[in-house]
Amino acid sequence: MRTTQLPVRYLFGLWLLAFYVAWLCIVIGGDYWNQVLAHWPIAVAMSFGSYVAGSTPMGGGTVGFPVLVLLFDLPGSLGRNFGLAVQSIGMVSASIYILSQRQKVDWDLLRPACYGALVGTPLGAAFVAPYVPDLWVKLIFAIVWASFGIMHLVKLKELVAAKGQDHAPGDMASVFGWSIGITGGVVSSITGVGIDMILYAVMVLMYRADLKVSIPTSVIIMAWTSLIGIASNNMLAMFDPSLYRVDPEVFYNWLAAAPVVALGAPFGAIVVNLISRTPTLIIVSILCLMQFLWTVYKEQVGGWALAGSVVAIVIMNGIFMALYHYGHRKITGVQPDLSAVEAVSTGM
C-alpha cells in the first residue's frame, strides 16, 4: 500500500498554524487580552530581539533581558526566565525553519551538546541559579556578551570569510559537545542565554566553521536549552515556590512577545542568507558593549565588583584568544598574529 508523506518544507507552516491557534486559545480562554495589550513594549523590543535571535548566534534573551531588567527595573531572575520562555518559541520557530529548509547543521557537535545541556541546564537551575545574587545575574549576563562583542569586533572580517572544517574530528567532537552542553547549560540557567555563544565560539575560532553552518547550529542548541531551562524552572517552582519562583510577569510578557518572535526569528534566519552578516554582527556587537556600560551605570557598579567584571572580560577574551590561537595553528601550522586581541585584552 502506497503512503504519502508530507514534505519537510511544510513543517514550518504547520508549526506556525499550531502555535497561533494555541496562543489564541490561551488568550481567549484565559481572557488575557488586557495583559497582552498592557505588555506591548516587550513585543516591540522583541521584534528586533527575535531578528537577532535568528540571524546571529545570540538568543532573543540578549535583547529581552536588558530591556526588562535595565529599562523596566525588573529582577534579573525575571529577565532570565523570560529569555528562556520567549526563546522556547522564537528559537524553536527558527530551528524548525532551518530544519525544514534543510540548512546545513553540524550534528556531530550539536548532538552531544544537546545531551550535555540536558544534564547541565537542570543542574544549574536547581543548584546554581537560585543562589546567585540578582546583581551578579545582571553582571554575568553583561560580562558574557561584552566579551562576545569584543571578540567579534576584533576578528569579524576573518570570521565572516572563514570556510574551515565544521568541528573536531572523531571522538573529540563528542568531548567538545558534551563540555559545551554542560558548561553552557549552567550559564544559560543563570542568564537565560550563553550556550549558543559558547558553541559558536568553538566552531568559528577553533575550526573556522562557515557562519552558514555555525549560526544555524547555535540557534538550535539555544532552542533546545531554552525548552529544558523553562521546563526545569517551572517544575522546580512546583516543589519550592519560594526558592524557584517564576514571576507571573514572565507569562504575561511571554503572551505579548510570543506571536512576534514566532515570525521574527525565522525572518532573521531568512534575511541573513540574503544579505551580508557583517552589518548585523557589527551592530549587535556594539550593543553588547553598550549594555555592559549601561549595566555598570544603571546598577552603580564600582569598587571590587567593577574590577572583577573587567577582569572577567579580560579572562574571557583570553579564552577566545586561546581558541583562536589553537584553531590557527591547527589549520595553518603557523603562529597567528594576536596583537589586536592582546591589545584589547590588556587595554580593558
Secondary structure, DSSP 8 states (H G I E B T S, - for coil): -------GGGHHHHHHHHHHHHHHHHHHHHT-HHHHHHTHHHHHHHHHHHHHHHHSSS-THHHHHHIIIIIS---HHHHHHHHHHHHHHHHHHHHHHHHHTT----HHHHHHHHHHHHHHHHHHHHHTGGGS-HHHHHHHHHHHHHHHHHHHHHHHHHHHH----SS--THHHHHHHHHHHHHHHHHHHHHS--HHHHHHHIIIIIS---HHHHHHHHHHHHHHHHHHHHHHHHHHHHH-TTTS---HHHHHHHHHHHHHHHHHHHHHHHHTTTS-SHHHHHHHHHHHHHHHHHHHHHTT--HHHHHHHHHHHHHHHHHHHHHHHHHHHHHHSS----HHHHHHHHH-
